[in-house]
Amino acid sequence: MRIGLIGPYYPAIGGVQIYLTYLAREFLDMGHEVVVFSYTNASPQSYEKVIRAPSPKIPGLRGLSFIVFTALNLSREELDVISAHYALTSGVAALLSGRRYTVTLHGSDLKMGRSICRMVSMRSSAVITVSNWLRDEIEEMGLKVTKVIPGGIDEKLFKDLPPKEHVRGELGLNGRVVLSVGSLTYDKGFDLIPVIAKIVISKVKDAKFLIIGEGPIGGSILGKIKEFGLDDKVKLLGRKSYHDTIRYYRAADILLHPARHEGYGLVALESLAAGTPVVATNVGGLKDVIENGVNGFLVDMDSKTLAERTIELLLKEDLRRKMGERGKEKALKRTWRKVAEEYIEVFRGLV
């Protein structure tokens, strides 16, 4: 098959970017042709064709430019199937092209524009969601979801990671380490981390909090860190490469993910694949990844409760180890090859 993929792409880092990047890689390995429609920073990984839309720096025009450019170029390519990722921008571009397409909803698109999600989904040949929670949300809108296809993990990168202490030594880490990974946004709940850290450190003196990511509330988080006197205990590490982030997953004792909204939670799956249990809020698709009390804790959106569960795991080494082992066993079964195979099954029903 000749497959068109629309959305943010390699080498950009983020949940959807990683999802699309690995889909393309697996499709190529399975013998399919791939054409990617993405933004100016996108690059080919292998022998896929990448068509880049211009990205004007004028606020508000980047998305519009992408939609128009991609819609026009979709009509010029010979494709057996078109797979749009995000209803907003990517889905609208597919709709305007006049071609048959499938749409994959990742969660934040639903939050940003339900009417657009409805319009794009109603016109698509197949609607795919990345979690059961998201499927339920879409079906409550009176739409039919063809299949739930969660993200996966790179088995080669995660399966044979070095021992935790070895990686911690390489990274210069000591004490007990709580890691958070993601965009520094209100939806991800990272503004709560200094509050949680203050409670945890009062009970676990050697605890350290590391945050990987960038975003609009970074300055506010830094302000709270200074206000609470946590400069030596809570560190914003900025953006890291995917491979470096995996090393931090492995080195950490816990992944803390206090999200207010989460379509799936790929970072939680990746942390589990590295053998590190997760403390997260019980929202969105996270319940598809985390089994409460088995490979981590799911709790209400409350700083005190999140801190209490974090303290419990930090102080109970045996519990951390067992949760990490169970989490890794589960996560390693969800490979990107399985994700790609599930897409091909949907595509074959359409072609």
MOGIJO-V556918 format. One record per pair of residues at least 24 apart in sequence whose C-alpha atoms are under 7 Angstrom apart, sorted by the first residue. I is the first residue (numbers start at 1). GAP is how many residues later the second one is. D is the distance in Angstrom with one decimal. If there is no record, write none. Layout:
i:I gap:GAP d:D
i:I gap:GAP d:D
//
This chain:
i:1 gap:31 d:5.2
i:1 gap:32 d:6.2
i:1 gap:79 d:6.0
i:2 gap:30 d:6.1
i:2 gap:31 d:4.6
i:2 gap:32 d:5.8
i:2 gap:77 d:5.2
i:2 gap:78 d:5.3
i:2 gap:79 d:6.9
i:3 gap:30 d:6.1
i:3 gap:31 d:4.9
i:3 gap:32 d:6.2
i:3 gap:76 d:5.9
i:3 gap:77 d:6.0
i:3 gap:78 d:5.2
i:3 gap:79 d:6.0
i:4 gap:30 d:5.9
i:4 gap:31 d:4.8
i:4 gap:32 d:5.8
i:4 gap:75 d:6.3
i:4 gap:77 d:6.2
i:4 gap:78 d:4.5
i:4 gap:79 d:6.0
i:5 gap:30 d:6.2
i:5 gap:31 d:4.8
i:5 gap:32 d:6.1
i:5 gap:77 d:6.1
i:5 gap:78 d:4.9
i:5 gap:79 d:6.0
i:6 gap:30 d:5.9
i:6 gap:31 d:4.8
i:6 gap:32 d:6.1
i:6 gap:77 d:6.3
i:6 gap:78 d:4.7
i:6 gap:79 d:5.9
i:6 gap:84 d:5.6
i:7 gap:30 d:6.4
i:7 gap:31 d:5.3
i:7 gap:77 d:6.6
i:7 gap:78 d:5.5
i:7 gap:83 d:5.8
i:8 gap:30 d:5.5
i:8 gap:31 d:6.5
i:9 gap:29 d:6.3
i:9 gap:33 d:5.6
i:10 gap:32 d:5.5
i:10 gap:33 d:6.0
i:11 gap:31 d:6.3
i:11 gap:32 d:6.6
i:13 gap:229 d:7.0
i:15 gap:251 d:6.3
i:19 gap:132 d:6.2
i:22 gap:314 d:6.4
i:23 gap:313 d:6.9
i:23 gap:317 d:5.7
i:26 gap:311 d:5.9
i:26 gap:314 d:6.2
i:27 gap:313 d:6.5
i:37 gap:33 d:6.5
i:63 gap:26 d:6.1
i:67 gap:25 d:6.6
i:67 gap:26 d:4.6
i:68 gap:25 d:6.6
i:71 gap:25 d:5.8
i:71 gap:26 d:4.4
i:72 gap:25 d:6.4
i:80 gap:271 d:6.6
i:81 gap:266 d:6.8
i:87 gap:29 d:6.9
i:87 gap:30 d:5.3
i:87 gap:33 d:6.2
i:88 gap:28 d:6.8
i:91 gap:29 d:5.9
i:92 gap:28 d:6.4
i:95 gap:25 d:6.5
i:100 gap:24 d:6.8
i:100 gap:25 d:6.5
i:101 gap:24 d:5.8
i:102 gap:24 d:4.8
i:102 gap:25 d:6.0
i:103 gap:24 d:5.3
i:103 gap:25 d:6.1
i:104 gap:24 d:4.5
i:104 gap:25 d:5.5
i:105 gap:24 d:5.0
i:105 gap:25 d:6.7
i:106 gap:24 d:5.8
i:106 gap:157 d:5.6
i:107 gap:27 d:6.6
i:107 gap:155 d:6.6
i:107 gap:156 d:4.0
i:108 gap:155 d:6.6
i:130 gap:133 d:7.0
i:130 gap:134 d:6.1
i:131 gap:132 d:6.7
i:131 gap:133 d:5.5
i:131 gap:154 d:5.2
i:131 gap:157 d:6.8
i:132 gap:153 d:6.6
i:133 gap:151 d:5.6
i:133 gap:152 d:5.3
i:134 gap:129 d:6.4
i:134 gap:151 d:6.9
i:149 gap:190 d:6.5
i:151 gap:115 d:6.5
i:151 gap:188 d:6.6
i:152 gap:182 d:5.1
i:152 gap:183 d:4.8
i:152 gap:184 d:4.8
i:152 gap:187 d:6.5
i:153 gap:117 d:6.4
i:153 gap:179 d:6.9
i:153 gap:181 d:6.3
i:153 gap:182 d:5.0
i:153 gap:183 d:5.8
i:154 gap:181 d:6.2
i:154 gap:182 d:6.4
i:155 gap:177 d:6.2
i:155 gap:180 d:6.1
i:158 gap:115 d:6.1
i:158 gap:116 d:5.9
i:164 gap:86 d:5.8
i:164 gap:87 d:5.1
i:167 gap:80 d:6.6
i:167 gap:84 d:5.6
i:168 gap:83 d:5.0
i:175 gap:31 d:5.1
i:175 gap:32 d:6.0
i:176 gap:30 d:6.0
i:176 gap:31 d:4.6
i:176 gap:32 d:6.1
i:176 gap:77 d:6.3
i:176 gap:138 d:6.9
i:177 gap:30 d:5.8
i:177 gap:31 d:5.0
i:177 gap:32 d:6.0
i:177 gap:75 d:5.0
i:177 gap:76 d:5.3
i:177 gap:77 d:6.8
i:178 gap:30 d:6.0
i:178 gap:31 d:4.8
i:178 gap:32 d:6.3
i:178 gap:74 d:5.9
i:178 gap:75 d:6.0
i:178 gap:76 d:5.0
i:178 gap:77 d:5.9
i:178 gap:78 d:6.5
i:179 gap:30 d:5.9
i:179 gap:31 d:4.9
i:179 gap:32 d:5.9
i:179 gap:73 d:6.0
i:179 gap:75 d:6.2
i:179 gap:76 d:4.8
i:179 gap:77 d:6.0
i:180 gap:30 d:6.3
i:180 gap:31 d:4.8
i:180 gap:32 d:6.3
i:180 gap:75 d:5.7
i:180 gap:76 d:5.3
i:180 gap:77 d:6.1
i:181 gap:30 d:5.9
i:181 gap:31 d:4.8
i:181 gap:32 d:6.0
i:181 gap:86 d:6.8
i:182 gap:30 d:6.4
i:182 gap:31 d:5.1
i:183 gap:30 d:5.2
i:183 gap:31 d:5.4
i:183 gap:32 d:5.4
i:184 gap:29 d:6.2
i:184 gap:30 d:5.3
i:184 gap:31 d:4.1
i:184 gap:32 d:6.2
i:184 gap:33 d:5.6
i:184 gap:34 d:5.9
i:185 gap:30 d:5.9
i:185 gap:31 d:6.1
i:185 gap:32 d:5.7
i:187 gap:72 d:5.9
i:187 gap:73 d:5.0
i:187 gap:74 d:5.3
i:188 gap:70 d:6.4
i:188 gap:71 d:4.1
i:188 gap:72 d:5.8
i:188 gap:73 d:6.6
i:189 gap:69 d:5.1
i:189 gap:70 d:4.6
i:189 gap:71 d:5.7
i:190 gap:68 d:6.7
i:191 gap:30 d:5.6
i:192 gap:111 d:6.6
i:194 gap:30 d:6.3
i:194 gap:31 d:5.7
i:195 gap:108 d:6.8
i:196 gap:107 d:5.5
i:196 gap:108 d:6.8
i:196 gap:110 d:7.0
i:196 gap:111 d:5.2
i:199 gap:108 d:6.3
i:200 gap:107 d:5.7
i:200 gap:111 d:5.9
i:204 gap:107 d:7.0
i:208 gap:25 d:4.9
i:208 gap:26 d:6.1
i:209 gap:24 d:6.1
i:209 gap:25 d:4.6
i:209 gap:26 d:6.3
i:210 gap:24 d:5.9
i:210 gap:25 d:5.0
i:210 gap:26 d:6.1
i:210 gap:27 d:6.8
i:211 gap:24 d:6.2
i:211 gap:25 d:4.9
i:211 gap:26 d:5.8
i:212 gap:24 d:6.4
i:212 gap:25 d:5.2
i:212 gap:26 d:5.3
i:212 gap:27 d:5.9
i:212 gap:28 d:6.7
i:213 gap:25 d:4.9
i:213 gap:26 d:4.7
i:214 gap:24 d:5.5
i:214 gap:25 d:5.9
i:249 gap:25 d:6.0
i:249 gap:27 d:6.7
i:250 gap:24 d:5.0
i:250 gap:25 d:6.7
i:250 gap:26 d:6.5
i:252 gap:24 d:6.7
i:254 gap:24 d:5.7
i:255 gap:24 d:6.2
i:256 gap:24 d:5.9
i:257 gap:24 d:6.8
i:262 gap:24 d:6.9
i:269 gap:62 d:6.0
i:272 gap:52 d:6.4
i:272 gap:55 d:4.7
i:272 gap:56 d:5.0
i:272 gap:59 d:6.1
i:273 gap:54 d:6.6
i:273 gap:55 d:4.3
i:273 gap:58 d:5.0
i:273 gap:59 d:5.8
i:274 gap:54 d:6.3
i:275 gap:49 d:4.3
i:275 gap:50 d:5.8
i:275 gap:52 d:6.3
i:275 gap:53 d:4.9
i:276 gap:48 d:4.8
i:277 gap:43 d:6.6
i:277 gap:46 d:5.7
i:277 gap:47 d:4.9
i:277 gap:50 d:6.6
i:279 gap:30 d:7.0
i:279 gap:31 d:6.6
i:294 gap:29 d:5.8
i:295 gap:28 d:4.2
i:295 gap:29 d:6.2
i:295 gap:31 d:5.8
i:295 gap:32 d:4.8
i:296 gap:27 d:6.3
//
